[in-house]
Amino acid sequence: MTKTELLTYAAQLEEQILATPPTGRLSYQPKLREVLRDIRQSGSEIPSRLRRLDVQLEEQAAERMFDNMPI
């Protein structure tokens, strides 16, 4: 994919993630990470909003892990 196609795909993926209820967003994390990696490898800068979304998903994953931990 070209840089433009990667950024367009990332924007579409972002829309899908944000349209999904928060409890279902983690399922998109592998796809988001893949496209962010591809954008980085293409030499483009990753938009800050996509970096923030990736961090939010990472924080959700960490919270979910600790929510399931027995006391």
Secondary structure, DSSP 8 states (H G I E B T S, - for coil): --HHHHHHHHHHHHHHHHHS-GGGGGGGHHHHHHHHHHHHHTT----HHHHHHHHHHHHHHHHHHHHTS--
